[in-house]
Structures are given as C-alpha cells and as structure tokens.
Amino acid sequence: MPKIGQTKCINNDAHYEAITALLETVAKRGKKRRGDVVIAYEEDISVYAVRMWLTRPIPKKHWKTVARLSGYSLERVEKIATQHFVTV
C-alpha cells in the first residue's frame, strides 16, 4: 500500500528533459557550466540535492529562487516541477 501523499512520476523521460533544460537555462544566465551548482550555491543546499530533482519534483520552497535564476515565471517553474507527477 502506498503512503498517503506520495508522488509518482508518470513520465520519467519528459521530466528529466524538462529539468535538464531548466538547469541549462540557469547555467547560461549565471554564466556558468552547470546550473545545479548555481542553484546549490544560491539556496545553500548540496549539489546532490539539486541533481535529485531530475527524478523527483522540485520542492516548493525553491521555486522562487529557480524562477529568479532562470528568468522563468513562477507559474512556469511550478508547471515544470509538477506536471509529470501525480499524488497516490
């Protein structure tokens, strides 16, 4: 029996591609090679935690920073973070 509130990815490949594109945008805007390093530095979290976003949804508490660093709207970041996940 699944835990209540657990999220499940319905399209792993599409989510991976969307997050990869988001990280590339952050890297380009930050004039760095890796977007995950830029986000980790700004949010004071580990690079490993940011890289886990490739298989997990982006936590809501990081959406504003990701939107600022990527130049995307908050709604677009929310869509990228949640569109391939359902709650079971």
C-alpha angles and dihedrals in degrees: 000000000000121000117258112260095018115145124224126196113233096189114026096178095051092047092049091051093047093050092044090053090048092051091048090053091050090049093049093049091045091048091236134119098238127042094197090063092050092051093044091053093047095046096037092233130123122277086233090061091052092048089054086067086078088073101022135050117270108257112250093236090067098049096093093052093046090049091051094047095045099040090233123132118258089247092055092050090049091052092049091047098049112020096094097044133083129188114240 
